[in-house]
Amino acid sequence: MKEPSGSTRAQCRQQWLERVDLALRTDGLQVAAQLAQQALAEGVEDASLMNLAASALYRERRFDEATQLLKHARSLAPRDPDVLNSLGICLRALGRTEEALQVYEAALRIDPGMAPAHFNRGAVLNELNDIGAARAAYERAADLNERYAEPLAALASLDAKAGDAVSARALGARALALAPSNVAARLAMASAELQQGDFAAAAERLSALRQDSSLTPVNRSIVLSLTGDLHDAESRPSEAFSAYAASNAELRNVNAPRFEAPRMTTALEQTRQLIGWFDAADPEPWREEAAVRPRAADPKAHVFLVGFPRSGTTLLENVLAAHSEVVSLEEKDCLASVAAPYLTPEGLQRLARINPGEAARKRDAYWSCVREHGVEPRGRVFVDKMPLSSGLLPIVAKLFPGARVLFARRDPRDVVLSCFRRRFGMNASMYQLLTLEGAAAYYDAIMKLSAIYRELLPLPLLEVRYESLVDDFETTVTSVSKFLGIGWEQAMLDFAANARRRDISTPSAAQVVRGLNRAGQGAWRRYREQMAPVLPLLEPWVRRFGYEPS
């Protein structure tokens, strides 16, 4: 039997292209994608057909298969921006965000006016906590296509998270005028309405969203979390707690395969392993302070702002960032990337007696990461704010022996409740916070490990109590400033204005831009009944830190 001739293959390909094009115009994307799959099964090689077929695989959540198909399409048409944009979408679905970002940027080099690629690039940047760059990408997409609802909805979401409810509602309304069912815009509007105290509007919007069967599990989680915020504002703690628990259950179902896979070590287990290792370790190597030769590119002072999520680190970081001598890196995990090889028994033994050459290479990698995030520490007081770097202080001690540590402290009961209620970008540590028991156990483990480090490591450390920062601001900030070797500046008092000009990526953003407030102090008391199972675990820390017993 003869192989089809080149002309026959070309004719077959053209016939399929015409058939798929007609289906796309008359029957829609789904039918066209099914026809594209048939064409590929018959041996037709065409990048546009592969792109359509990949869309069908994507809808079936067959992300790996869609990615492989699109990589083949890219090999056939390396300068097709539509193929690159689709490939970026699939890579992002697989959690390969850095690769997705590179693919979107390749698409935009070919077609700088491709609004969907700008929008999708913004979504990845948002996941990577580069909020300023994400905002710029969304704005570019909206400018390129004034009828494009998605970037307007994304901008509304950013503004709602940042506490700018007026702008969030305006942008959300524009998005909904173009696409009334847009979920991101509806969620942003509900959040903004809650912030403005328009509870009736928020309740109506959230009720409609809860009945929307098209919601993804992540969006259902957000709806439930906002419903919890609504019930909390209405002084209905039991219903609020149930909504938060249901919200977190949705996220657990989505993320369990990533963080509870067989033989995977959880963040809690790793912390407990570190506790056991340091309990048994020879203390002498850890008490030796290494000598590091100063360099011209060094900061004036190097500060690690640590503690536990929701302990006031974002508030303190923004206060310090308002100072003229301070630059800060807000939750960009440069330390973890150099720390990873040392978080095993063998790695810790090597770290205890790390040689100067290896330490210098690790420092260089850290500073390169800092500068890649657009922060220049040279000659400034540099603040690296990452709450859970409290678990990495041995790496700080061995690589940065001149560094200073600010340890944020807050009532453990408020911390654990707030961690349970708030939404974080998901990673192994944040996964621990999706149950109240998990959050309390992780808090307990991090505090035990931190206490061991405080006794063991030669790091200058100052505890900063959140309640003192709120209740006696100038005295507390003056003490912190003295510890860091800087003077008091009036701008630190007006930190909220500075915070509004920054792109804060943490759940605390909306609170910080409102300035000092006591709304969160003692919030756990409203949920005493729901928190009863974890109070005995937290009580030793409550007493140790000087808070009123439960």
BASE-37681 format. One line per 10 residues: their letters; for each residue x, y, z of C-alpha. Coordinates in pm, 1 decimal. Each point is the difference from the previous one (the first is absolute). Layout:
! residues N
A) X Y Z; ...
***
This chain:
! residues 550
MKEPSGSTRA) 0.0 0.0 0.0; 143.0 336.6 -96.6; 62.3 280.8 248.0; -217.0 306.0 -71.5; 180.6 246.6 -222.2; 97.8 343.7 122.2; -279.0 158.9 -198.7; -253.3 -248.0 140.1; 111.2 75.2 357.9; -23.6 372.5 -68.0
QCRQQWLERV) -349.0 -39.9 -144.0; -108.5 -206.6 301.4; 144.2 258.9 237.5; -174.8 282.6 -184.6; -331.9 -183.3 5.2; 27.7 -52.5 374.9; 95.1 362.4 55.7; -303.0 118.8 -194.9; -228.6 -242.1 183.2; 131.5 105.2 342.4
DLALRTDGLQ) -20.1 368.2 -93.4; -365.9 -41.6 -99.9; -74.4 -183.5 325.7; 172.7 272.2 196.6; -217.4 267.8 -163.5; -328.9 -187.8 12.5; 15.2 -248.0 287.9; 252.4 148.7 238.9; 332.6 -86.4 155.5; -94.9 -333.0 155.8
VAAQLAQQAL) -118.2 -160.0 -324.7; 298.4 144.3 -189.9; 238.8 -141.5 260.0; -154.6 -345.7 -34.3; 42.6 15.2 -377.9; 360.0 111.9 46.9; 62.3 -309.3 210.8; -143.2 -217.2 -278.5; 226.8 168.0 -252.9; 307.0 -65.9 211.3
AEGVEDASLM) -105.5 -362.7 45.0; 0.8 -32.2 -379.5; 358.1 123.4 -12.4; -51.4 365.2 -88.8; 289.3 215.8 126.0; -103.2 359.3 62.8; 80.8 233.1 289.9; -338.8 173.9 1.2; -182.9 -335.1 13.9; 227.0 -110.9 283.5
NLAASALYRE) -80.8 320.8 184.3; -373.4 -67.8 -32.4; 38.6 -363.6 103.3; 204.3 107.0 301.9; -288.5 223.2 109.6; -221.8 -309.9 20.1; 262.0 -183.4 206.2; 31.2 303.0 226.8; -376.4 5.7 64.8; 28.2 -365.9 102.6
RRFDEATQLL) 284.6 99.2 238.0; 244.5 -213.8 -199.5; 264.3 269.3 40.4; 305.2 -217.9 -62.7; -138.0 -129.2 -329.8; -101.9 350.2 -108.4; 346.6 129.6 83.1; 174.3 -270.2 -203.1; -228.0 64.6 -295.8; 67.4 372.1 13.0
KHARSLAPRD) 375.0 -56.8 22.0; -31.3 -198.3 -323.6; -202.8 283.6 -149.4; 272.6 242.9 104.2; 259.7 -208.9 -180.2; -210.6 31.4 -317.1; -74.9 370.8 43.3; 254.6 153.4 238.6; -118.4 355.3 -70.2; -373.3 -58.4 48.9
PDVLNSLGIC) -95.8 216.4 301.0; -335.1 -177.5 40.0; 175.2 -334.5 47.9; 239.2 158.7 250.4; -285.6 161.9 191.5; -182.5 -333.9 24.5; 318.7 -174.7 109.4; 42.1 257.5 276.8; -353.4 -68.5 122.0; 70.0 -374.6 24.1
LRALGRTEEA) 336.5 47.7 171.7; -163.9 225.1 256.9; -267.1 -265.4 62.7; 282.4 -245.2 72.3; 149.4 242.0 254.3; 299.9 71.4 -223.5; -37.5 374.8 40.2; 353.5 106.9 -89.4; -16.9 -195.2 -326.4; -343.2 146.4 -73.4
LQVYEAALRI) 137.1 350.2 53.6; 282.1 -62.5 -247.3; -244.0 -131.1 -262.1; -231.6 302.1 36.0; 296.4 231.8 -36.8; 104.1 -186.1 -314.9; -351.6 47.9 -140.7; 12.8 372.3 77.1; 336.0 41.4 -169.8; -168.1 -131.2 -315.3
DPGMAPAHFN) -326.8 192.8 46.9; 29.3 284.7 255.6; -365.1 89.0 -58.6; -139.5 -337.6 107.5; -232.4 96.6 283.8; -71.9 -356.6 125.6; 372.4 -71.3 38.0; 42.2 320.9 203.3; -292.1 -103.5 220.7; 127.4 -356.4 47.1
RGAVLNELND) 349.0 127.4 75.2; -154.9 223.6 266.2; -177.7 -297.4 155.8; 330.3 -187.6 34.4; 175.8 306.1 142.8; -283.2 31.4 251.0; 56.5 -361.8 107.2; 369.9 78.8 39.3; -88.9 294.1 229.6; 139.9 257.1 -244.1
IGAARAAYER) -306.9 216.6 43.1; 137.1 314.8 -165.0; 97.5 -185.0 -316.7; -331.0 -188.2 -0.1; -192.1 326.4 20.7; 200.2 146.3 -289.6; -71.2 -309.6 -212.4; -374.0 16.1 72.6; -7.4 370.8 -79.9; 177.1 -61.2 -330.8
AADLNERYAE) -252.4 -271.4 -92.7; -290.6 231.6 84.5; 153.2 284.5 -202.9; 45.0 -225.2 -303.4; -361.7 -116.8 4.3; -257.2 220.4 169.5; -261.1 -278.5 -34.4; 213.6 -250.1 191.6; -167.6 -66.7 335.0; 256.6 -232.9 157.3
PLAALASLDA) 280.8 252.4 62.1; -249.9 248.3 144.7; -124.0 -271.6 235.7; 358.1 -88.5 95.5; 78.0 364.6 75.3; -316.8 18.4 210.4; 123.7 -305.0 194.0; 339.3 160.2 64.7; -164.7 318.3 123.9; -238.0 -191.9 226.4
KAGDAVSARA) 292.8 -188.1 154.6; 189.4 328.0 41.2; -291.6 159.4 184.4; -97.5 245.1 -275.7; -368.4 -86.2 0.7; -104.8 305.8 -204.3; 225.7 -90.9 -291.9; -85.9 -370.0 32.0; -371.4 70.3 -34.4; 52.5 233.8 -294.9
LGARALALAP) 217.3 -248.4 -189.0; -225.8 -289.7 95.2; -302.0 184.4 -134.5; 181.8 65.0 -329.9; 90.7 -367.2 -29.7; -354.3 -114.5 76.8; -144.0 239.6 -255.9; 203.8 -192.0 -259.4; -40.8 -348.7 150.0; -279.5 -21.1 261.9
SNVAARLAMA) 95.7 -351.6 108.4; 372.1 71.7 51.2; 82.1 -172.7 329.7; 316.5 195.6 83.5; -186.5 330.1 -32.6; -288.9 -125.4 212.3; 239.7 -115.8 270.3; 184.9 331.4 -3.8; -329.3 187.5 28.8; -109.1 -214.1 295.4
SAELQQGDFA) 331.0 59.7 177.0; -20.0 375.3 -59.7; -360.2 12.7 119.8; 103.2 -175.4 321.6; 283.0 248.3 53.0; -241.5 290.5 -40.8; -256.3 -152.6 236.0; -256.4 -53.6 -275.9; -100.2 -334.3 146.6; -334.9 -30.3 -179.5
AAAERLSALR) 163.3 34.0 -341.8; 278.1 -241.7 97.4; -250.3 -255.0 133.5; -205.3 11.6 -319.3; 306.6 -35.4 -220.4; 147.0 -285.1 205.3; -331.2 -183.1 3.0; -10.8 10.0 -380.2; 359.8 -118.9 -20.8; -63.4 -294.5 233.6
QDSSLTPVNR) -271.9 -117.6 -239.8; 227.7 21.2 -304.2; 77.5 -359.7 -99.3; 276.9 111.2 -237.0; 231.2 116.4 278.8; 339.1 -166.7 24.5; 90.9 -149.1 339.9; 238.9 289.7 64.7; -269.7 256.7 -75.7; -247.8 -190.8 219.0
SIVLSLTGDL) 258.8 25.0 275.1; 24.1 377.4 -43.1; -379.4 36.4 3.6; -21.9 -199.0 322.6; 282.5 199.3 158.2; -171.4 329.1 -85.5; -323.5 -143.9 139.3; 192.4 -65.8 320.9; 117.1 363.8 2.2; -361.3 111.3 -47.1
HDAESRPSEA) -122.2 -211.0 293.5; 292.6 122.6 211.7; -95.0 360.9 -73.0; -359.0 -85.7 95.6; 122.3 -144.3 336.0; -97.6 -355.8 -92.4; 321.4 -184.7 94.0; -137.7 -353.8 -15.2; -123.0 43.5 -357.1; 316.6 188.7 -92.7
FSAYAASNAE) 220.1 -280.3 131.2; -199.8 -259.6 -193.3; 44.4 201.8 -319.1; 375.6 31.5 55.5; 26.5 -373.6 65.6; -193.2 -78.3 -319.4; 219.5 241.3 -194.7; 316.3 -168.1 125.6; -142.5 -345.2 -70.4; -34.7 97.1 -367.0
LRNVNAPRFE) 365.5 101.4 -8.7; 107.9 -316.3 177.6; -177.0 -212.2 -261.0; 171.2 189.3 -281.4; 346.9 -1.2 154.5; 16.3 -334.0 181.9; 165.2 -178.4 -295.7; 282.6 256.7 10.3; 60.0 6.3 374.6; -115.5 -338.8 128.3
APRMTTALEQ) 151.7 -227.8 -261.5; 148.5 -331.4 125.5; 345.5 37.0 153.6; -26.3 378.4 -14.7; 124.8 185.5 308.6; -245.1 266.6 110.3; 110.4 341.5 125.5; -108.0 -99.9 351.4; 197.3 -325.6 -14.8; 308.3 179.9 -126.5
TRQLIGWFDA) -21.3 251.4 285.2; -31.3 -278.8 255.3; 298.7 -176.2 -156.3; 204.1 318.7 40.6; -106.1 20.8 365.1; 117.4 -356.5 59.7; 327.8 55.8 -182.8; 91.3 321.2 184.2; -105.2 -146.4 335.3; 268.0 -264.5 -48.4
ADPEPWREEA) 262.0 211.9 -180.8; 336.2 103.6 140.5; -56.6 369.9 79.2; 360.6 115.6 -35.3; 22.7 29.9 -381.3; -320.4 204.4 -2.1; 126.8 246.4 257.9; 305.7 84.8 -206.3; -47.3 321.9 -194.3; 168.7 -3.1 -339.2
AVRPRAADPK) 203.7 298.4 -118.7; -116.7 152.9 -328.0; 205.6 256.0 -188.5; -208.1 314.6 -72.0; -64.6 87.8 -365.5; -97.2 325.4 -168.5; -327.5 -152.4 -121.8; -111.0 -94.7 353.1; -295.2 167.4 169.2; 54.4 233.9 291.9
AHVFLVGFPR) -194.8 -250.9 209.8; -158.1 -332.1 -91.2; -326.6 -75.5 178.6; -216.0 -312.8 -4.7; -359.4 69.3 104.8; -148.0 -333.0 109.6; -261.2 -150.6 233.7; -313.5 -176.9 -119.0; -259.5 105.4 -260.4; -254.7 252.0 132.1
SGTTLLENVL) 229.6 111.8 283.0; 41.1 358.9 -120.3; 295.7 -41.4 -234.3; -170.2 188.1 -285.6; -87.1 292.4 226.9; 353.7 22.2 138.0; 158.1 -38.4 -344.3; -205.9 288.2 -137.8; 88.1 219.5 297.0; 369.8 -64.0 -62.8
AAHSEVVSLE) -32.9 36.5 -377.3; -121.5 356.4 51.0; 346.9 91.5 136.6; 235.1 172.1 -245.3; 289.4 -237.6 77.7; -197.9 -322.8 -34.2; -72.8 -224.9 -297.1; -199.3 -317.5 41.0; -74.3 -328.6 -170.2; -354.6 -101.8 77.3
EKDCLASVAA) -48.0 -378.1 0.3; 221.2 -87.8 -296.1; 158.6 -322.0 116.7; 367.9 52.3 -78.8; 121.1 -168.3 319.8; -189.2 -325.9 -57.2; 168.0 -54.4 -334.8; 345.8 -7.6 161.3; -124.8 -176.9 315.2; -152.1 -308.7 -165.0
PYLTPEGLQR) 321.0 -212.9 -20.3; 57.3 41.2 374.7; -340.3 -114.3 128.7; 103.6 -364.1 43.3; 213.1 -159.4 275.4; 295.2 -21.7 -239.1; -54.4 356.4 -120.5; -18.9 136.9 352.6; 322.7 -173.4 96.3; 167.7 163.1 -300.7
LARINPGEAA) -156.5 337.1 81.3; 126.2 -13.8 359.6; 358.4 12.2 -130.5; -57.2 162.4 -337.5; 321.0 109.5 -169.7; 42.7 368.3 -93.8; -2.9 -66.3 -374.6; -333.4 -183.1 6.1; -152.4 265.3 226.9; 116.1 276.2 -236.8
RKRDAYWSCV) -156.7 -175.3 -299.4; -330.5 -37.1 185.6; 6.6 367.8 100.3; 59.4 98.5 -362.0; -297.1 -211.8 -110.7; -220.0 164.1 264.5; 98.5 355.1 -97.3; -49.1 -79.8 -368.9; -354.3 -112.5 82.0; -65.1 321.3 195.7
REHGVEPRGR) 117.8 216.5 -288.0; -202.5 -201.8 -252.1; -305.8 119.1 191.7; 98.8 361.8 -64.5; 138.0 78.3 346.7; 345.9 154.9 38.0; 126.6 -46.6 357.5; 340.4 168.3 -41.3; 59.2 249.9 280.9; -358.1 -22.4 128.3
VFVDKMPLSS) -169.3 -170.1 292.7; -136.6 -304.0 -179.1; -303.4 -179.4 145.8; -78.3 -352.5 -120.9; -351.5 -64.5 122.4; -108.4 -363.0 -12.5; -181.8 -115.0 316.1; 85.6 -368.1 -24.2; 369.8 66.8 -49.3; -11.4 -37.1 378.0
GLLPIVAKLF) 53.3 -369.1 -79.6; 313.9 80.5 -202.7; 196.7 201.4 253.7; 294.9 -247.3 5.6; 53.3 84.7 -367.4; -12.4 370.7 89.5; 252.2 -51.1 280.2; 248.2 -187.7 -219.0; -32.6 201.3 -321.7; -74.1 347.0 142.6
PGARVLFARR) 157.8 11.3 346.6; -33.0 378.9 16.6; -374.7 -5.7 -61.7; -259.0 116.5 252.2; -332.8 -170.3 62.2; -333.5 162.1 74.3; -242.6 -258.6 136.6; -365.2 106.5 -23.5; -212.2 -115.3 290.9; -380.7 1.3 36.2
DPRDVVLSCF) -253.7 -177.6 220.7; 27.8 -363.6 -118.7; -377.9 -43.5 2.5; -54.0 297.3 -230.8; 282.8 -121.1 -223.9; -137.7 -351.0 -44.4; -357.6 116.0 -50.7; 109.2 260.8 -254.3; 210.1 -257.0 -189.3; -302.6 -228.5 -16.1
RRRFGMNASM) -229.3 278.3 -123.3; 220.6 172.1 -258.4; 88.7 -105.3 -354.6; 365.9 -50.9 -90.6; 183.7 -97.7 -312.9; 28.3 -375.5 30.0; 323.9 -176.4 88.7; 95.8 -278.4 238.9; 3.0 232.4 302.1; -329.9 171.1 -79.0
YQLLTLEGAA) -160.6 -339.2 -55.7; 52.2 -65.4 371.6; -227.7 294.4 80.7; -309.4 -141.2 -171.9; -120.4 -166.8 320.5; -7.3 160.9 343.1; 180.7 -299.0 148.6; 264.7 12.5 -273.3; 56.4 372.2 49.1; 36.1 -39.6 377.2
AYYDAIMKLS) 236.9 -296.9 -33.0; 216.0 185.5 -251.4; 8.3 310.4 220.8; 102.6 -212.7 297.1; 278.8 -166.1 -200.3; 135.7 326.3 -142.6; 4.1 160.0 346.2; 182.8 -300.8 148.8; 257.3 10.6 -278.4; 40.1 377.5 35.3
AIYRELLPLP) 57.9 -36.0 374.9; 277.8 -253.5 -65.3; 160.2 233.4 -253.8; -13.3 293.6 238.8; 201.6 -192.5 257.9; 239.4 -146.1 -253.8; 81.3 259.5 -266.6; 213.0 314.2 43.9; -249.5 226.3 -176.3; -107.4 336.9 142.2
LLEVRYESLV) -377.4 -28.7 29.1; -272.6 243.0 104.0; -358.3 -108.6 63.2; -263.2 247.2 -121.3; -341.0 -46.9 151.0; -285.5 80.4 -238.6; -223.3 130.5 276.0; 276.9 236.7 117.3; 51.8 123.9 -355.3; -369.2 86.8 -23.8
DDFETTVTSV) -48.2 134.5 354.5; 333.2 180.3 52.3; 122.3 60.5 -351.2; 273.2 260.6 43.4; 164.6 -169.9 298.9; 1.7 -337.4 -175.8; 125.7 133.8 -333.6; 270.0 205.1 173.1; 124.2 -317.2 168.4; 3.2 -184.7 -332.7
SKFLGIGWEQ) 178.6 290.0 -171.1; 269.9 4.5 267.2; 51.3 -375.0 -40.9; 48.6 50.3 -375.4; 226.3 302.4 36.3; -233.4 254.7 -157.9; -172.1 303.5 142.6; -368.4 74.0 32.0; -160.2 164.4 -304.0; -342.4 157.4 -13.6
AMLDFAANAR) -75.3 -190.2 -320.6; -13.7 -318.2 205.8; -304.5 135.8 180.1; -168.4 54.7 -335.5; 83.4 -351.9 -122.4; -352.6 -60.1 -131.4; 41.0 266.3 -269.6; 323.8 -164.1 -110.6; -165.4 -343.1 8.4; -271.4 120.6 -238.3
RRDISTPSAA) 273.2 75.2 -254.5; 149.6 -348.5 35.0; -134.4 -325.8 -135.3; -44.6 -217.9 309.4; -53.8 -365.7 -80.9; -109.1 -135.5 339.3; -352.5 -35.8 145.0; 82.6 290.9 234.9; 5.9 258.1 -281.2; -351.4 135.3 52.3
QVVRGLNRAG) 61.9 41.8 373.7; 342.1 165.4 -30.6; -117.0 272.0 -238.8; -260.5 102.5 258.4; 272.0 72.5 255.1; 9.3 -104.6 363.3; -312.6 -167.7 132.8; -87.9 -238.2 280.2; -273.1 -187.1 -185.0; 187.6 -330.8 -0.6
QGAWRRYREQ) 106.9 2.3 364.5; -176.2 -264.7 204.6; -201.7 -119.1 -300.4; 45.8 -357.6 122.7; -238.7 65.3 288.6; -297.2 17.0 -238.1; 100.5 -349.6 -117.1; 85.9 -146.1 339.8; -242.6 -289.5 -44.8; 137.7 -90.5 -344.1
MAPVLPLLEP) 360.7 35.8 116.4; -47.4 -215.5 310.1; 171.6 -307.1 -152.8; 328.8 186.6 -59.3; 14.2 230.2 303.3; 182.0 -256.5 219.9; 279.1 -26.3 -261.7; 31.4 378.9 -23.7; -31.4 75.8 371.9; 368.4 -56.9 89.1
WVRRFGYEPS) 99.0 256.8 -262.8; -273.0 239.9 115.3; 147.5 -7.1 351.7; 362.8 -0.5 -113.6; -55.3 309.8 -212.3; -183.9 182.8 276.4; -355.5 4.4 -135.2; -310.2 -37.6 214.2; -73.0 -372.4 51.8; -290.5 -155.9 -184.3
***
